[in-house]
Amino acid sequence: MPVLRSAFIALSRNRSLRRFCEQSKVGTRLSSRFVAGTEIDDALRVAESVNRQGISVTLDSLGESVTTEGEAHRAAEIYHQLLDTINARKLNANISVKLTQMGLELSPKLAEKIATSLAQHAKAGGNFVRIDMEDSKLTQVTLDIVRRLNARPETRGVIGVVIQAYLYRSQADVEQLLADGIRIRLCKGAYKEPAEVAFPRKSQVDENFVLLSKLMLDSDVYHGIATHDEAMVDAVKAYAKQHKIAPDRFEFQMLYGVRRDLQRKLVKDGYNVRVYVPFGQEWYPYFMRRLAERPANVLFLMKNFFRA
């Protein structure tokens, strides 16, 4: 499985294959299991459907590493439109943003300026912005921007971040974020990282995931536990029950198209669930990382693709 995971991550960076897949009907059909569609209306339609099941949503306009300031502002405009439409339609939804899509690799100041504007917009409408985490070379600058935004009165409390359990540094990062009162989305991690910065074995990542989950549950801040692994879900539920932590003090988060059965079961059992709904033309890297996370998805996709 590690070899297959590495292969999919390598393929996620293949530009020629990406161009072919994003422009082909076959590629679009395959990706539809995990991607809501290519347009804002596609994402909103899915969000409304998910909300009707009693599940919250976070919307993500796919795209990474813009090459011009104009591209960064155009990407941000999609999120401004989402915030307005979420408010107008009274959807139970917020937004997830990658800072490289906001120009981080061009200029951290540009990315912070755009993120500030989105956070201000979200606060005005009573909403929330989650800053996604990317590969480890961007972890520190991402956390620095999030902490500065949260420290400003005009954006305090409406900005959160993602922490990846496979990084050695994550416990210290979680402790600092908890001290700052910043909402965390904890996931295992979906990038290929060297052994110098990340736990090499799944068992180690799982152990750290549970440890960090407990730290988060013990805080007074509302956090998201992002996993499709039932062993992790059961560990979180058991700890919450043991320590009398009410189900409405946190939420489970899952990806669109993954473990819908578990999503419905958690809702039925009284837990808050949020589904991450991605959309957009640039879906290929995201799609390949989903296959890397869970290679069994490949068999699932092939089985359903060739059904009559």
Residue pairs with C-beta under 8 A, 6 or more apart in sequence:
1 295
4 292
4 295
5 192
5 292
5 293
5 295
6 192
6 292
8 288
8 289
8 291
8 292
8 295
9 191
9 192
9 288
9 289
9 292
10 192
11 17
11 288
12 18
12 284
12 285
12 288
12 289
12 292
13 285
17 284
18 284
18 285
20 27
21 27
21 30
21 31
21 284
21 287
22 28
22 281
22 282
22 283
22 284
27 284
28 38
29 305
30 287
30 301
30 305
31 283
31 284
31 287
33 257
33 297
33 300
33 301
33 304
34 255
34 256
34 257
34 258
34 278
34 286
34 287
34 290
34 297
35 62
35 256
35 278
35 279
35 280
35 283
35 286
35 287
36 42
36 43
36 45
36 46
36 47
36 256
36 277
36 278
36 279
37 43
37 45
37 46
37 279
38 279
38 280
38 281
38 283
39 279
40 61
40 78
40 81
40 82
40 85
40 279
42 279
43 59
43 61
43 82
43 277
43 278
43 279
44 85
44 89
44 91
46 57
46 256
46 277
46 279
47 57
47 59
47 86
47 91
47 93
47 277
48 89
48 91
50 56
50 57
50 256
50 275
50 277
51 57
51 91
51 92
51 93
53 263
53 264
53 267
54 267
54 273
55 263
55 267
55 273
55 274
55 275
56 92
56 93
56 94
56 251
56 272
56 273
56 274
56 275
57 91
57 92
57 93
57 94
57 274
57 275
57 276
57 277
58 93
58 94
58 95
58 96
58 130
58 253
58 274
58 275
58 276
58 277
59 82
59 86
59 93
59 94
59 95
59 96
59 277
59 278
59 279
60 95
60 96
60 97
60 98
60 132
60 276
60 277
60 278
60 279
61 75
61 78
61 79
61 82
61 101
61 278
61 279
61 280
62 278
62 279
62 280
62 281
62 282
62 283
62 285
62 286
63 75
63 98
63 101
63 280
63 282
64 98
64 100
64 101
64 134
64 282
64 285
65 100
65 101
65 105
66 72
66 75
66 100
66 101
66 102
66 103
66 106
67 106
68 106
69 103
69 106
69 107
69 110
71 103
72 101
72 102
72 103
72 106
72 110
72 111
72 114
73 114
75 101
75 102
76 102
76 114
76 117
76 118
78 280
79 95
79 97
79 118
80 117
80 118
80 121
82 95
83 95
83 118
83 121
83 122
83 125
83 127
84 125
85 91
86 93
86 94
86 95
86 125
86 127
87 125
87 126
87 127
94 122
94 127
94 128
94 129
94 130
95 118
95 122
95 127
95 128
95 129
95 130
96 129
96 130
96 131
96 132
96 276
97 115
97 118
97 129
97 130
97 131
97 132
98 131
98 132
98 134
99 111
99 115
99 131
99 132
99 134
99 138
99 141
99 142
99 145
100 111
100 134
100 138
102 110
102 111
102 114
102 115
103 110
103 111
103 114
104 110
104 111
104 138
104 141
104 142
108 141
108 145
111 145
112 145
112 148
112 149
115 129
115 131
115 145
115 149
115 159
116 149
116 152
116 155
118 129
119 129
119 149
119 155
119 158
119 159
120 154
120 155
121 127
122 128
122 129
122 158
123 154
123 155
123 157
123 158
127 158
128 158
128 159
128 160
128 183
129 158
129 159
129 160
130 160
130 161
130 162
130 183
130 185
131 142
131 145
131 146
131 159
131 160
131 161
131 162
132 162
133 139
133 142
133 161
133 162
133 163
133 164
134 142
134 191
135 191
135 193
136 167
136 191
136 193
136 197
136 198
139 167
139 169
139 173
142 161
143 161
143 173
143 176
143 177
146 159
146 160
146 161
146 182
147 176
147 177
147 180
147 182
149 155
149 159
150 156
150 157
150 159
150 180
150 181
150 182
151 180
157 181
159 182
159 183
160 182
160 183
160 184
160 185
160 224
161 177
161 182
161 183
161 184
161 185
162 184
162 185
162 186
162 187
162 226
163 170
163 173
163 174
163 177
163 184
163 185
163 186
163 187
163 212
164 170
164 187
164 188
164 189
164 190
164 191
165 186
165 187
165 188
165 189
165 205
165 208
165 209
165 212
166 188
166 189
166 193
166 198
166 199
166 205
166 208
167 173
167 189
167 193
167 197
167 198
167 199
168 197
168 198
168 199
169 197
170 208
170 212
171 208
171 211
171 212
171 215
174 184
174 186
174 212
174 215
174 216
175 215
177 184
178 184
178 215
178 216
178 219
178 221
181 221
182 221
183 221
183 222
183 223
183 224
184 216
184 221
184 223
184 224
185 223
185 224
185 226
185 253
186 209
186 212
186 213
186 216
186 223
186 224
186 225
186 226
187 226
187 227
187 253
188 205
188 206
188 209
188 227
188 229
188 293
189 198
189 205
190 289
190 290
190 292
190 293
191 289
199 205
199 208
206 229
206 231
206 232
209 227
209 232
210 232
210 235
210 236
210 239
213 225
213 232
213 235
213 236
213 239
214 239
216 223
216 225
216 250
217 223
217 236
217 239
217 240
217 243
217 245
217 249
217 250
218 243
222 249
222 250
222 251
223 250
223 251
224 250
224 251
224 252
224 253
224 274
225 232
225 233
225 236
225 250
225 251
225 252
225 253
226 252
226 253
226 254
226 276
227 233
227 252
227 253
227 254
228 254
228 255
228 258
228 259
228 262
228 294
230 262
233 252
233 262
233 266
236 250
236 252
237 271
239 245
240 246
240 247
240 249
240 250
247 269
247 270
247 271
247 272
248 272
250 272
251 271
251 272
251 273
251 274
252 266
252 271
252 272
252 273
252 274
253 273
253 274
253 275
253 276
254 262
254 263
254 273
254 274
254 275
254 276
255 275
255 276
255 290
256 275
256 276
256 277
256 278
258 290
258 294
258 297
263 273
263 275
266 273
267 273
278 286
290 297
291 297
291 298
